[in-house]
Amino acid sequence: MARQKEFDRDEVLHKAMEVFWSRGYEGTSIQDLVQHMGVNRQSIYDTFGDKHSLFLEALDHYREIQSRKVFEVLERPGSMKRNVRQLFEEAVARSLSPEGRRGCFVGNSMSELAGRCKETATRTCNSVASAEKMFQKALQRGKAQGELRRVSDTRAVARFLYSNLQGLLLQVDA
C-alpha cells in the first residue's frame, strides 16, 4: 500500500517557486529545494518528477499568481488610466521591498533559460502574450470610455506598457 503524502502539494510548490525565483534554475540545487520545501528528496521526485519538471510547474504557478494580480488591478472599475498607473505604482513599491528585489520570475527565467530550453521559452512567451492581451483589453475599455481618444493601436501601446513594466521589474535586480 502506498504511503499517503504528509504535505500540501500547493504549499510545497509555492516554496519551490520561491527558491527558483530567488536563486534561478542553475543556482538552485535539489538540496536547496529539500531544505526550503521541507520534504525529502524522494518525495520531490515522486510528486514532481525531476528538478526541471518542478521548475516548470513552479513557473506555471508564478504565472497564475501574477496574472491574477495584474488582471485584478487592470479590471477594477473606473478609470483605466488610474488602474494602469496604480499597477506601475504597486510594481515600484514591491520592487523597493526586500522581496521585490528578485525581479520577475518569468523575466528572470526567460533571460536564464529560454534560449536553450524550449519548454521555458514556450511558457515565458505565452506569459508575455497573455500579459499584453490583459493590457490591450484594459486599453480597449479605456478607449471605449473616452480616455484614449488619440490611441489608434491598442496592441502597440499594450506591448509598450508591458515592456516597460517588465523592464522595471528586471532592472530592480540589476
Residue frames relative to the residue before (quaternion, step in Angstrom):
aa qw qx qy qz dx dy dz
M 1.0000 0.0000 0.0000 0.0000 0.00 0.00 0.00
A 0.4465 -0.7038 0.4894 0.2567 3.57 -0.86 0.99
R 0.4568 -0.6773 0.5099 0.2696 3.52 -1.07 0.83
Q 0.4473 -0.6928 0.5021 0.2606 3.56 -0.97 0.90
K 0.5181 -0.6418 0.4701 0.3141 3.57 -1.01 0.84
E 0.2695 -0.7821 0.5487 0.1209 3.54 -1.01 0.89
F 0.6748 0.4277 -0.3083 0.5164 3.57 1.09 0.64
D 0.4967 -0.6256 0.5157 0.3098 3.52 -1.31 0.43
R 0.4547 -0.7286 0.4464 0.2515 3.57 -0.52 1.23
D 0.6777 0.4907 -0.2999 0.4583 3.60 0.88 -0.92
E 0.6392 0.5345 -0.3217 0.4497 3.56 1.02 -0.76
V 0.7032 0.4357 -0.2782 0.4882 3.60 0.85 -0.88
L 0.5867 0.5468 -0.3721 0.4673 3.61 1.13 -0.53
H 0.6353 0.5220 -0.3213 0.4697 3.56 1.00 -0.82
K 0.6475 0.5090 -0.3118 0.4737 3.58 1.00 -0.81
A 0.6294 0.5161 -0.3323 0.4766 3.60 1.01 -0.74
M 0.6145 0.5479 -0.3368 0.4569 3.57 1.00 -0.83
E 0.6436 0.5359 -0.3145 0.4468 3.57 0.93 -0.91
V 0.6661 0.4971 -0.3036 0.4659 3.59 0.94 -0.88
F 0.6802 0.4765 -0.2967 0.4715 3.60 0.81 -0.96
W 0.6383 0.5360 -0.3194 0.4509 3.58 1.00 -0.83
S 0.7082 0.4608 -0.2571 0.4690 3.58 0.95 -0.87
R 0.8155 0.2966 -0.1141 0.4837 3.58 0.88 -0.95
G 0.4542 -0.6540 0.4778 0.3711 3.58 1.17 -0.42
Y 0.6632 -0.5101 0.3624 0.4106 3.55 -1.28 0.26
E 0.7180 0.4528 -0.2611 0.4597 3.57 0.72 -1.06
G 0.6954 0.4915 -0.2694 0.4497 3.59 1.05 -0.72
T 0.6467 0.4970 -0.3107 0.4880 3.57 1.30 -0.10
S 0.1861 -0.7728 0.5990 0.0970 3.54 -0.79 1.05
I 0.6417 -0.4869 0.4065 0.4311 3.56 -1.26 0.24
Q 0.6336 0.5279 -0.3410 0.4512 3.60 1.00 -0.73
D 0.5965 0.5421 -0.3597 0.4700 3.63 1.07 -0.68
L 0.6678 0.5041 -0.2920 0.4633 3.56 0.94 -0.93
V 0.6246 0.5353 -0.3332 0.4609 3.59 0.95 -0.89
Q 0.6972 0.4795 -0.2809 0.4529 3.58 0.81 -1.01
H 0.7352 0.4347 -0.2544 0.4537 3.58 0.79 -0.95
M 0.6963 0.4697 -0.2762 0.4671 3.58 1.01 -0.79
G 0.3518 -0.7656 0.4749 0.2541 3.58 1.18 -0.49
V 0.6124 0.4831 -0.3725 0.5029 3.57 1.16 0.61
N 0.5377 -0.6338 0.4333 0.3485 3.57 -1.14 0.46
R 0.7216 -0.4717 0.3200 0.3929 3.51 -1.31 0.47
Q 0.6809 0.4944 -0.3011 0.4486 3.59 0.84 -0.93
S 0.6247 0.5327 -0.3388 0.4596 3.59 1.05 -0.70
I 0.6098 0.5343 -0.3495 0.4695 3.57 1.07 -0.70
Y 0.6897 0.4740 -0.2837 0.4682 3.58 0.84 -0.98
D 0.6650 0.5101 -0.3057 0.4518 3.59 0.94 -0.88
T 0.7368 0.4381 -0.2262 0.4626 3.58 0.98 -0.86
F 0.8328 0.2247 -0.0719 0.5007 3.56 0.86 -0.97
G 0.5134 -0.5973 0.4529 0.4177 3.60 1.17 -0.32
D 0.7725 -0.3117 0.2413 0.4978 3.56 -0.92 -0.85
K 0.7443 -0.3931 0.2925 0.4537 3.56 -1.35 0.05
H 0.6602 0.5227 -0.3135 0.4389 3.59 0.90 -0.87
S 0.6513 0.5023 -0.3121 0.4756 3.59 0.96 -0.83
L 0.6340 0.5160 -0.3216 0.4778 3.57 1.02 -0.80
F 0.6299 0.5369 -0.3249 0.4576 3.58 0.98 -0.85
L 0.6749 0.4914 -0.3014 0.4606 3.60 0.83 -0.95
E 0.6552 0.4963 -0.3119 0.4765 3.57 0.99 -0.78
A 0.6321 0.5175 -0.3240 0.4771 3.60 1.06 -0.75
L 0.6296 0.5245 -0.3258 0.4715 3.59 1.04 -0.74
D 0.6402 0.5085 -0.3145 0.4823 3.60 0.99 -0.81
H 0.6289 0.5381 -0.3224 0.4593 3.58 1.02 -0.84
Y 0.6517 0.5092 -0.3053 0.4721 3.59 0.93 -0.91
R 0.6492 0.5267 -0.3178 0.4474 3.58 0.89 -0.95
E 0.6479 0.5214 -0.3176 0.4556 3.58 0.96 -0.84
I 0.6740 0.4936 -0.2911 0.4663 3.57 0.89 -0.94
Q 0.7159 0.4565 -0.2617 0.4589 3.58 0.75 -1.03
S 0.6242 0.5374 -0.3453 0.4499 3.59 0.97 -0.76
R 0.6403 0.5246 -0.3182 0.4622 3.55 0.98 -0.86
K 0.6572 0.5131 -0.3124 0.4551 3.60 0.94 -0.87
V 0.6686 0.4880 -0.2988 0.4750 3.59 0.90 -0.93
F 0.6446 0.5307 -0.3147 0.4514 3.57 0.93 -0.92
E 0.6582 0.5232 -0.3153 0.4399 3.58 0.91 -0.92
V 0.6711 0.4772 -0.3070 0.4771 3.59 0.97 -0.77
L 0.7092 0.4736 -0.2763 0.4432 3.58 0.79 -0.97
E 0.7207 0.4451 -0.2448 0.4717 3.60 1.11 -0.60
R 0.3852 0.7153 -0.5023 0.2959 3.59 1.18 0.14
P 0.5471 -0.6143 0.4455 0.3533 3.56 -1.06 0.66
G 0.6760 0.4951 -0.3668 0.4040 3.53 -1.25 0.40
S 0.8371 -0.2431 0.1818 0.4551 3.49 -1.29 -0.54
M 0.4208 -0.6927 0.5352 0.2379 3.53 -0.87 1.04
K 0.6339 0.5340 -0.3357 0.4475 3.59 0.97 -0.81
R 0.6408 0.5156 -0.3194 0.4708 3.56 0.98 -0.82
N 0.6535 0.5221 -0.3123 0.4504 3.59 0.96 -0.85
V 0.6564 0.4914 -0.3114 0.4802 3.59 0.94 -0.87
R 0.6309 0.5240 -0.3279 0.4690 3.58 0.95 -0.85
Q 0.6639 0.5054 -0.3029 0.4605 3.57 0.92 -0.91
L 0.6153 0.5454 -0.3446 0.4530 3.59 1.01 -0.78
F 0.6851 0.4641 -0.2834 0.4847 3.59 0.92 -0.88
E 0.6331 0.5232 -0.3369 0.4604 3.60 0.98 -0.75
E 0.6552 0.4963 -0.3077 0.4792 3.58 0.98 -0.81
A 0.6342 0.5236 -0.3290 0.4642 3.59 1.03 -0.76
V 0.6426 0.5052 -0.3206 0.4786 3.58 0.98 -0.81
A 0.6618 0.5040 -0.3095 0.4606 3.60 0.85 -0.93
R 0.6631 0.4937 -0.3002 0.4758 3.58 0.93 -0.89
S 0.6483 0.5378 -0.3110 0.4402 3.57 1.02 -0.82
L 0.6774 0.4878 -0.2859 0.4706 3.56 1.12 -0.61
S 0.5803 0.5651 -0.3767 0.4495 3.58 1.27 -0.19
P 0.6500 -0.5157 0.3683 0.4195 3.62 -1.17 0.41
E 0.6615 0.5032 -0.3131 0.4595 3.61 0.96 -0.81
G 0.6792 0.5207 -0.2842 0.4322 3.55 1.01 -0.82
R 0.5269 0.6503 -0.4056 0.3675 3.59 1.22 -0.29
R 0.5570 0.6198 -0.3884 0.3935 3.59 1.24 -0.16
G 0.4466 -0.6768 0.4704 0.3482 3.58 1.18 -0.34
C 0.6440 -0.4768 0.4149 0.4310 3.55 -1.19 -0.64
F 0.4681 -0.6966 0.4679 0.2769 3.57 -0.72 1.05
V 0.6363 0.5125 -0.3358 0.4687 3.61 0.97 -0.76
G 0.6857 0.4776 -0.2863 0.4688 3.58 0.84 -0.96
N 0.6356 0.5231 -0.3244 0.4660 3.57 0.98 -0.82
S 0.6766 0.4948 -0.2882 0.4629 3.56 0.93 -0.93
M 0.6105 0.5436 -0.3428 0.4629 3.54 1.07 -0.75
S 0.6780 0.4941 -0.2859 0.4630 3.57 0.90 -0.94
E 0.7292 0.4569 -0.2465 0.4458 3.56 0.89 -0.93
L 0.8676 0.2006 -0.0321 0.4538 3.58 0.73 -1.05
A 0.5569 0.6687 -0.4028 0.2835 3.59 1.00 -0.68
G 0.6341 0.5561 -0.3324 0.4222 3.60 1.08 -0.60
R 0.8008 0.2519 -0.1310 0.5273 3.58 1.16 -0.45
C 0.7175 0.3610 -0.2365 0.5468 3.59 1.27 0.03
K 0.3793 -0.7670 0.4767 0.2015 3.54 -0.38 1.25
E 0.6531 0.5205 -0.3241 0.4445 3.60 0.95 -0.85
T 0.6540 0.4901 -0.3142 0.4830 3.59 0.98 -0.81
A 0.6337 0.5330 -0.3296 0.4536 3.58 0.96 -0.85
T 0.6617 0.5083 -0.3055 0.4588 3.58 0.89 -0.91
R 0.6883 0.4849 -0.2853 0.4579 3.57 0.84 -0.97
T 0.6970 0.4616 -0.2945 0.4630 3.59 0.83 -0.88
C 0.6364 0.5100 -0.3344 0.4722 3.61 1.01 -0.71
N 0.6382 0.5106 -0.3222 0.4776 3.59 1.01 -0.74
S 0.6310 0.5304 -0.3268 0.4623 3.56 1.05 -0.74
V 0.6426 0.5111 -0.3148 0.4762 3.58 0.97 -0.85
A 0.6656 0.5049 -0.3027 0.4588 3.59 0.87 -0.94
S 0.6523 0.5163 -0.3091 0.4609 3.57 0.98 -0.85
A 0.6621 0.4960 -0.3063 0.4711 3.59 0.94 -0.86
E 0.6421 0.5150 -0.3267 0.4646 3.57 0.96 -0.80
K 0.6395 0.5159 -0.3248 0.4683 3.60 1.04 -0.72
M 0.6188 0.5307 -0.3463 0.4643 3.59 1.05 -0.71
F 0.6529 0.4954 -0.3087 0.4827 3.56 0.97 -0.87
Q 0.6635 0.5114 -0.3193 0.4430 3.58 0.88 -0.89
K 0.6316 0.5256 -0.3339 0.4619 3.58 0.97 -0.79
A 0.6532 0.5009 -0.3106 0.4754 3.59 0.96 -0.85
L 0.6548 0.5103 -0.3102 0.4634 3.58 0.97 -0.84
Q 0.6388 0.5153 -0.3293 0.4668 3.59 0.98 -0.77
R 0.6245 0.5191 -0.3288 0.4821 3.57 1.06 -0.75
G 0.6589 0.5083 -0.3007 0.4658 3.57 0.96 -0.87
K 0.6294 0.5250 -0.3225 0.4735 3.55 1.06 -0.76
A 0.6610 0.5051 -0.2973 0.4686 3.56 0.96 -0.89
Q 0.6882 0.4561 -0.2710 0.4948 3.60 1.14 -0.60
G 0.5676 -0.6417 0.3598 0.3697 3.58 1.29 0.04
E 0.4739 0.6917 -0.4343 0.3291 3.60 1.23 0.21
L 0.7847 0.2805 -0.1226 0.5390 3.59 1.12 -0.59
R 0.0123 -0.8604 0.5094 -0.0086 3.56 0.72 1.02
R 0.7582 0.4023 -0.2143 0.4662 3.59 0.94 -0.83
V 0.5547 0.5960 -0.4054 0.4157 3.61 1.22 -0.01
S 0.1380 -0.8077 0.5694 0.0663 3.56 -0.68 1.07
D 0.7750 0.2745 -0.1459 0.5502 3.61 1.07 -0.67
T 0.1907 -0.8205 0.5307 0.0931 3.56 0.07 1.30
R 0.5961 0.5657 -0.3726 0.4311 3.61 1.10 -0.56
A 0.6592 0.5000 -0.3108 0.4678 3.59 0.92 -0.85
V 0.6593 0.4894 -0.3105 0.4790 3.58 0.94 -0.82
A 0.6213 0.5359 -0.3381 0.4610 3.60 1.02 -0.77
R 0.6559 0.4998 -0.3085 0.4741 3.59 0.93 -0.86
F 0.6321 0.5327 -0.3211 0.4622 3.57 1.01 -0.84
L 0.6793 0.4911 -0.2930 0.4600 3.58 0.84 -0.97
Y 0.6760 0.4842 -0.3051 0.4642 3.57 0.87 -0.91
S 0.6381 0.5267 -0.3313 0.4534 3.59 0.95 -0.82
N 0.6625 0.4933 -0.3057 0.4737 3.57 0.99 -0.78
L 0.6332 0.5147 -0.3304 0.4743 3.58 0.99 -0.79
Q 0.6704 0.4927 -0.2923 0.4715 3.57 0.89 -0.94
G 0.6398 0.5250 -0.3218 0.4599 3.58 0.98 -0.80
L 0.6251 0.5364 -0.3212 0.4673 3.55 1.01 -0.83
L 0.7028 0.4732 -0.2665 0.4595 3.57 0.87 -0.97
L 0.6685 0.4882 -0.2998 0.4742 3.59 1.06 -0.69
Q 0.6708 0.5149 -0.3029 0.4395 3.57 0.97 -0.79
V 0.5713 0.6105 -0.3879 0.3878 3.58 1.08 -0.57
D 0.6904 0.4668 -0.2708 0.4817 3.58 1.11 -0.63
A 0.5594 0.6485 -0.3785 0.3511 3.59 1.22 -0.35
